[in-house]
Each structure stands twice: as C-alpha cells, then as structure tokens.
Amino acid sequence: RGFSAANNQGIKEAKGEYVLLLNPDTEFIENSLEKVIAKMQSDNKIGVLGCKLLNPDKTIQPSVRRFPTVWSQLVILFKLHKLFPGLLDNYLAQDFDYGAPPLPLLKEEGIRAAEVDQVMGAFFCVKKELFAKIGLLDEGYFIWFEEVDFCRRARAAGYKVVYWPGTSVIHYGGQSFAQQMTLKKQMWFFKSAWRYFTKHN
C-alpha cells in the first residue's frame, strides 16, 4: 500500500501522546525512547523530532536536509551530482554540523539541538496532536517525500521540526528497499517529486 498508507494504519490505532515511525533497518543501542519522550515533553512546540543516526560502523549518518527545490531534484533525477558533486551541497545541508548545528539552538543539559527543515524518516517521532491538526501522512505518496511533506506542513502550522543528538540509533540504510529495481525506484521518485512540487508550489 506504500509507506504513508501503511504507517497511517498504525497511527490511527495509536493511543499515546507520541508516535514513533521507525524503519525496520534500525537498531537501538540505548534507551532512546525514554530520552526522546523526555525531550519532546520539554518543549510543547516540538512537533517532529529526529535523533542522531549512525552507520553500522558508528560514524554519523547525515539525516538533515533542507526543503527540496525543483532544481535539486532534477539534479538527482538526471544524476548530475555524479559529474558535479557540489550541486547538492545546499539541499543536503553539507554545512550542517551534527555536533553543534549552526542553526537556531535549543539548549538542554549541554546537548545542542536545532530546528531544521526536515529530518530523515528512519526515526521520526511525532506529537500525536499534530496529526489531528494537520492530517496524517499524505497517502498520495507511495514512497519518498512523505516525511518531507509532513515536516513542511508541521512547520507551516507553527510547530518545530528538531534534530536532537541526545540519543543515537543505528540505521543500516536502505536495506529493506535494496531488492527493488532501479527503474521502479526512479518511477516512484518521479511521481512523489511531482506530487510534492504541485502541492507546495
């Protein structure tokens, strides 16, 4: 049914104050849930929170991006970044310091968090009331762009989207999707990008 529709089934059944969308290719290495809930409760304007994602070798995995532009997605679609790597630096937030983000900061016990445009959907904690205010994940996206769309709607509604490095989760990155053919991936990507830009521009 696609990522959005499948997750929405669980969101509708959830009874708690917070909902965590967690990819199947992730691994907890500490009590992340308790820490994340405490962080969410510390600021009632945090609508979406992403934590520090690690590669299997424990290095930091980039998980923050700026909102996409038509240009950045055309670069990806036509693989122009393979020839000119710097074309995606702004979109991929290459200047983002995952230790001390150069953005509006939220301080708590020496751990620096930052408001961002979007966080990766691999670990995506949402305040339950936000779904009631802006709606569920848009089921018009089969895969890709659904969390970007949600972050954009959350920010437009006055909520914060926050990257918080106070806890870490290992993300094996794309393993659950590795069996899909490249052509099919490109088709899904194009359809999702088209929906996003026609919806938000």
SVG drawing of the C-alpha trace seen along z (x, -y; Angstrom):
<svg xmlns="http://www.w3.org/2000/svg" viewBox="-8 -31 41 39">
<polyline fill="none" stroke="black" stroke-width="0.4" points="0.0,0.0 3.0,-2.3 4.9,-3.8 2.3,-6.5 -0.8,-4.3 0.8,-1.5 2.0,-3.8 -1.3,-5.6 -2.9,-2.4 -0.7,-2.3 -1.1,-6.0 -4.8,-5.7 -4.6,-2.9 -2.0,-4.6 -3.3,-5.7 -0.3,-7.5 0.8,-11.2 3.6,-10.4 4.0,-8.3 7.4,-6.9 7.8,-5.9 10.8,-3.7 12.3,-1.9 12.8,1.8 16.5,1.5 17.3,-0.3 18.9,0.9 18.6,-0.6 21.9,-0.8 20.5,-2.5 17.2,-3.5 16.4,-6.0 12.6,-6.1 12.8,-7.3 15.2,-10.1 13.2,-11.1 9.9,-11.4 11.6,-13.5 13.0,-15.8 9.6,-16.1 7.9,-16.9 10.5,-19.6 9.0,-21.8 5.4,-21.6 6.1,-23.2 8.3,-20.3 6.1,-18.5 8.6,-16.3 11.9,-15.0 14.8,-13.1 17.7,-11.7 21.3,-11.0 21.5,-8.3 24.7,-6.2 26.1,-4.0 26.9,-0.4 30.5,-1.5 29.1,-4.1 30.0,-7.1 27.4,-9.8 24.9,-9.3 23.6,-12.5 19.9,-12.8 19.1,-16.5 18.2,-18.2 16.7,-21.5 13.4,-21.5 13.9,-20.3 13.8,-22.6 12.8,-21.7 16.5,-22.2 17.9,-19.9 15.5,-17.1 16.3,-17.4 20.0,-17.1 19.2,-13.8 16.9,-12.5 19.4,-13.0 22.4,-12.1 24.1,-15.4 25.7,-15.3 27.8,-12.4 29.6,-14.8 29.3,-17.9 29.2,-16.8 28.8,-20.3 25.4,-20.8 23.5,-19.2 25.5,-20.8 22.8,-23.2 19.9,-20.7 21.9,-18.0 22.8,-20.6 26.5,-19.8 27.3,-22.8 25.2,-21.3 27.4,-20.4 25.9,-17.4 27.8,-18.2 26.9,-21.9 24.3,-22.8 24.8,-26.4 21.0,-27.0 18.6,-28.3 19.6,-26.2 17.5,-24.6 19.8,-24.0 19.3,-21.3 21.9,-20.0 24.7,-20.8 23.2,-18.8 22.6,-21.1 19.6,-20.5 18.5,-22.5 15.4,-23.5 15.7,-22.2 13.6,-21.9 13.3,-18.1 14.7,-15.0 15.0,-11.6 12.0,-9.4 14.1,-6.4 13.5,-7.7 10.6,-10.1 8.9,-10.9 5.7,-12.9 3.5,-14.6 0.1,-12.8 -1.9,-16.0 -0.1,-17.2 -1.9,-14.6 -5.2,-15.9 -4.2,-19.4 -2.5,-18.9 -3.6,-15.4 -1.9,-12.1 0.9,-11.2 -0.3,-12.0 -1.2,-8.7 -0.7,-10.2 3.0,-9.4 3.7,-5.7 7.3,-6.1 9.6,-9.1 8.7,-12.7 6.0,-11.8 8.1,-12.9 9.3,-16.0 5.7,-16.9 4.8,-16.3 7.7,-18.4 6.7,-21.2 3.1,-21.1 4.2,-20.9 6.4,-24.0 3.6,-25.9 1.3,-25.1 3.8,-26.7 5.5,-23.5 9.2,-22.9 11.0,-20.1 14.0,-19.3 17.2,-17.4 18.4,-16.2 21.7,-14.4 20.9,-13.4 20.4,-9.7 21.6,-7.5 20.2,-4.7 22.0,-2.6 20.4,-2.9 21.5,-0.3 20.2,-2.5 18.1,-1.2 18.4,2.5 14.6,3.1 14.4,1.4 17.6,2.9 15.7,5.6 13.7,3.1 14.8,2.5 16.4,-0.9 13.8,-1.7 11.0,-1.2 12.7,-3.4 13.1,-6.1 9.4,-5.9 8.4,-6.2 10.8,-9.0 9.5,-11.0 5.8,-10.5 6.5,-11.6 8.5,-14.6 5.8,-15.7 3.2,-15.4 5.3,-17.4 6.0,-20.3 2.5,-20.6 1.2,-20.6 3.6,-23.1 4.4,-25.5"/>
</svg>
